[in-house]
Every structure is written in C-alpha cells, then in structure tokens.
Amino acid sequence: MQLLVALFLNAVALWITAQVVPGFNVGDPASLILVAIVLGVVNTFIKPILSFVTAPISIVTLGLFAFVINAVVLLLVSAIVPQGLMIDGLMPAILGAIVLSVVSTVLSSVLKDVGKLTK
C-alpha cells in the first residue's frame, strides 16, 4: 500500500513540477504513472552509482552537485519514456530537479501529518 501511495505522490509531484517549470512537460495521466515508476526504478538502481562516482565533486561543491545528478536522472528518464516526460535541456532539468525535490518533500510531510491525525 505504501508503494502505491509513494507512486501516486511522485506522479503528483511530477505534474506540479511540469506546471511550474517551463520546458518540463509531462504527458497524459497514464504516461505520468509510467514516468513515476521509471523514475523510482532509476532512483533505486542508477542514482546511487552516479552519486558514488561523483562523490568527490559533491564534496567540493558542498552537496550542490546533487541537483545536477538529479537533473541527469530526470534526463535519463525522459530518454527512456519520451512520450511521458519531455525536458527541453539541462537548465529545465536542473530547475525541475529542485522543484521536484521540494514538492515531493512537502507532499510527503503533509501526508505524514494527515496520517498522524487519522490515528
């Protein structure tokens, strides 16, 4: 159940990001779910490798290079699912990564707060 909720939250966060960031576009709701699934898989398997390889750069930049890594992950997902996620370049990808991180954090926090109220 938690996996489905996380998938839905990622899809909503992607949709909100597409509304805020110019050059960051998503397809219809069905492809949005597919993009959320692919993004979860890429974040699980490929992002840790990228983070490990770029650790020295991340240390030098005090962690700000993580936004570039997230942008590369988003660009990879847009290459895997081109009809579901269209990004017009590196700058929209970096802005999209920042907005997506913030929106995902806020949505997760709100959901946890709502869960505490219902118990």
N, C-alpha and C positions, 0 to 999 in steps of 0.2 A: 504494500500500500504506500509506504514511504517513497518507493521508487517512482510510482506514478505521480505522486504529489510533486516530487522533485522535477520530474519531466515536465509537468504542467507549469511549474514555476519558471523553469528555463524557457519554455515556449513563450510565456507571457513576458518575461524579461527581454527576449529577443524581439518580440513585437513592439514593446515600448521603446527599445533602442532604435528600431527602424523608424519609429515616429519622430524621434528626437534628432538623430544624426543624419545629416544629408549625405547621400552616397552609400548608405547602408540600407538595403532593401530586402524584404522577405516576401516569399510567395504566399500562396493561399494557406489556410489553416492546416490542411493535411500535410503539405510540404514543410510547414513550420514545426510540426511534431517530428517529422523525419530529420530536420536540421537539429532539433534539440537532442534527438537520440544520437546522431553522428557526433555532435559536439560533446556529449557525455562520454562517448567511446574514445574520441581523440583526447579529451582531457584526462581520461583514465590511463591510456597507454602511451601516447606520444608526448604529451606535455611534460611528464616527469623526465623523460630523456632529454628534451630540449632544455629544461631547467638545469639539469645536471651538467650538460655540455657548456652552457653559458653561465655557469656559476661564477667564474672569475669576473666577467663583465657585470653581472648583477651586484657583486660585492663592491666593485669600483663605483658603480652608479647608485649605491645605497638602495638597491632593490627596484629602482625605477625602470630597469630593463625588463622587468616582469610584464610591463604593459606592452612592450614590443613582442615578447614571447606570446602573450595573449592575442595580439594582432596577427601574428603569424599563424596561430592556431585557427583563428577565425578565417583567414585567407585560405588555409588548407581545407576547412570545412566548406567554404564557398566553392572550392575547386572540386570537391567530392560531390556536393549537391548543388550544381549550378542553377537549377530551376527553383531552388528553395531559398538560397541566400546569395545575393548579389552585392559585392563590395567594389566600389569604384577606384580603389587604390589603397596605399599604405596609410595615408592620413585618416580617411574614414574608418579604416580598420583599427587604428590606434584609438581614435575617439570612441568608436563602438566598443572597444575592449574596456575603456574606462567607464563608459555609461553602463555597459552590461554588468560590470563588477558592482557598481553602486546599486543599480536596480535589483540585482539578484540578492545582495546583502539586505536591502530594505525589505524586499518581499519575504525573504526567509525570516527576518526578525519579526515582521508583522504576523506571519503565520505562527511562529512560536508563541508570540504574545496571545494570539487568539486561542491557541491550544491550551495555554495555561488558564485562560478564563473559562473554558468549557469543562475543565476537570473539577 
